[in-house]
């Protein structure tokens, strides 16, 4: 739960920084990096189950 709290805080601070500095290109970049991280974690956790299919 603490991890999600820190992640939410990071997203809020990123949006706040983008709003203050008019750097809106940062928001999609951070979201894509988070999505990529989520995909990597999903693939790593799902890899052992692929072997049971074959």
TIMI-612306 format. One line per 2 residues: their letters; for each residue x, y, z of N, C-alpha, C, O. Coordinates in steps of 0.2 Angstrom, whole numbers, plus 2048, in hexadecimal, padded with zeros to 3 digits. Layout:
<nodes>
A	X Y Z X Y Z X Y Z X Y Z; ... $
</nodes>
This chain:
<nodes>
XX	804 7FA 800 800 800 800 804 806 800 802 80B 7FD; 80A 806 803 80E 80C 804 811 80D 7FD 812 813 7FB $
XX	812 808 7F9 815 809 7F2 810 80D 7EE 812 812 7EA; 80A 80B 7EE 804 80F 7EB 804 816 7ED 802 81B 7E9 $
XX	805 817 7F3 804 81E 7F6 80A 822 7F3 809 828 7F1; 810 820 7F3 816 823 7F0 815 824 7E8 816 829 7E6 $
XX	812 81F 7E5 811 820 7DE 80C 825 7DC 80C 829 7D8; 806 826 7E0 801 82B 7DF 804 832 7E1 803 836 7DD $
XX	808 832 7E6 80C 839 7E7 810 83B 7E1 811 841 7E0; 814 836 7DF 818 837 7D9 814 83A 7D3 816 83F 7D0 $
XX	80F 837 7D2 80A 839 7CC 808 840 7CD 807 844 7C9; 805 841 7D3 803 848 7D5 808 84D 7D4 807 853 7D2 $
XX	80E 84C 7D7 814 851 7D6 816 852 7CF 818 857 7CD; 816 84D 7CB 817 84D 7C4 812 852 7C0 814 856 7BC $
XX	80C 851 7C1 807 855 7BE 807 85C 7C1 807 861 7BD; 809 85D 7C7 80A 864 7CA 810 867 7C7 80F 86D 7C5 $
XX	815 864 7C6 81B 866 7C3 81A 868 7BB 81C 86E 7B9; 816 864 7B8 814 866 7B1 810 86C 7B0 810 870 7AC $
XX	80B 86C 7B5 807 872 7B5 80B 879 7B6 809 87E 7B3; 80F 879 7BB 813 87F 7BD 818 881 7B7 819 887 7B6 $
XX	81B 87C 7B4 820 87D 7AF 81E 87D 7A8 822 87D 7A4; 818 87C 7A7 815 87B 7A0 818 875 79C 81A 876 796 $
XX	81A 870 7A0 81D 86A 79D 819 864 79C 81A 85F 7A0; 814 865 798 80F 860 798 811 859 795 80E 854 795 $
XX	817 859 791 819 854 78E 81C 84E 793 81D 849 791; 81D 851 799 81F 84C 79F 81A 847 7A1 81C 841 7A2 $
XX	814 849 7A1 80E 845 7A4 80E 83F 79F 80E 839 7A2; 80D 83F 799 80C 839 795 813 834 795 812 82E 795 $
XX	818 838 796 81F 834 797 81F 830 79D 820 82A 79D; 81D 833 7A3 81D 82F 7A9 817 82A 7A9 818 824 7AB $
XX	811 82B 7A6 80C 826 7A5 80E 820 7A1 80D 81A 7A3; 812 821 79C 814 81C 798 81A 818 79B 81A 812 79A $
XX	81E 81B 79F 823 817 7A3 820 813 7A8 822 80D 7A9; 81B 816 7AB 817 812 7B0 813 80C 7AD 813 806 7B0 $
XX	811 80D 7A7 80D 807 7A4 812 802 7A1 811 7FC 7A2; 818 804 79F 81D 800 79D 820 7FB 7A3 821 7F5 7A3 $
XX	820 7FF 7A9 822 7FB 7AF 81D 7F6 7B1 81F 7F0 7B3; 817 7F8 7B0 811 7F3 7B2 811 7ED 7AD 810 7E7 7AF $
XX	813 7EE 7A7 813 7E9 7A2 819 7E4 7A4 818 7DE 7A3; 81F 7E7 7A6 825 7E3 7A7 823 7DF 7AD 825 7D9 7AE $
XX	820 7E2 7B2 81E 7DE 7B8 819 7D8 7B7 81A 7D3 7B9; 814 7DA 7B2 80F 7D5 7B1 813 7CF 7AD 811 7C9 7AE $
XX	817 7D0 7A8 81B 7CB 7A4 81F 7C7 7A9 81F 7C1 7A8; 823 7CA 7AD 827 7C6 7B2 823 7C2 7B7 825 7BC 7B8 $
XX	81D 7C4 7B9 819 7C0 7BD 816 7BB 7BA 814 7B5 7BD; 814 7BC 7B3 810 7B7 7AF 815 7B2 7AC 812 7AD 7A9 $
XX	81B 7B3 7AB 820 7AE 7A8 81F 7A7 7AA 81F 7A3 7A6; 81F 7A5 7B0 81F 79E 7B2 819 79B 7B0 819 794 7AF $
XX	814 79E 7AF 80D 79B 7AD 80D 799 7A6 809 795 7A4; 811 79C 7A2 812 79B 79B 814 793 79A 812 790 795 $
XX	819 791 79E 81B 78A 79D 816 785 79E 817 77F 79B; 811 786 7A2 80C 781 7A3 807 780 79D 804 77B 79C $
XX	807 785 798 803 785 792 806 780 78D 802 77D 789; 80C 77F 78D 810 77B 788 812 775 78B 815 771 787 $
</nodes>
